[in-house]
Amino acid sequence: MHLIDVTNSYKDLVHSQLNSTNVNYVKVYSLGNTSVIYTESNDAIGIALENHDRRIRKEEAEFVIKRLIKEQDPSYVVTFDKSQHLIEIHIDK
């Protein structure tokens, strides 16, 4: 699995997040057919994984957490929709 930084292809999304929320850092990655949106504010880190074609696998979520979170054994909350096409990971700082 490879995370590819595709932030430059999502300028409108990044601009919207920075202007309408309290986040101060936004990155967008591609993990094959899964899009990964990483946001960071002074209080928390948020990671959203989205795949319109299939369910997101547990291994994908674990891979993203290991690659994007520098903290050893972070404490996080995972929320997903019923179809598991969208997963949100929330980490308090």
N, C-alpha and C positions, 0 to 999 in steps of 0.2 A: 504494500500500500504506500502511496505517495501523496502528500499534501502539496498541492501546487497553488501558489499565491496568484489569484486572479483579481485582486482588488481593483486594478486599473480598469477592468471591464465593467465594474459596478460603481462608477463614480456617483450616479444619482442616489443609489442606496446609501453609500457612505456619507454623502452630503446631507441627506435626509436624517440619518441617524445622529450625526453630529449636531445638527441644528434643532432637532425636535426632542431630543432626550438628553439625559445628563451624562452620557458617555463621552469620553475624551479620546478614545482610540478604537478604530474599527478596521478589521481585516477580513477579507473574503477569500476562502480557499476552495479548491476543487479536490474531491476525493473520488475520482471516477465520476459516476452519475450522481453522487451526493455532494450537495453544496454545504459548506461550513462557514458560518458567520460568527466571528469572534469579536466581542465588544468588551471594553474595559472602562470602568468608571473609578472614582475614588473609593467607592464602597464595595464593588463586586465585579466579578468577571462573568460574562454570559457567553455561552456557546450554543448555537442552534445548528442542528444537522437536518437537512431536508432532502428527500428523494421522492420525486413524483412517480417513479416507475415501480418501486418495490419497497418493502419494509427495510428499515435500517437495521443492520446486524449489530449485535452486542459488541463484536470484535471491532467494528468501525468506531463506535463510541469510545471504547477503551483506548484505541489507537490515538484518537484525537485528543483525549485527555492527557495521555502520556506525552504527546508531542507538543501540546500548547501550554500545559500547566507546568511551571518550573518547580513547584513545591512537591516535596516527597509526601506521598499518601495524603492528597488533599481531601478535605471534607466537602462534599458537593451534594446537590439535590438534582435528581433527574426527573423531568416531566415529559411525558410523551402523549401524543394523540392516540385514539383508539386503534387506528390503522398502522401505527408506528412508522408513518412516513415523515413525521416531524418529531424531533427530540430536542428538548432544551435542557442544558446543563447550567446550573447556577452555583457559583462559588463565592462565598463571602470573604472579604479580605480581612 
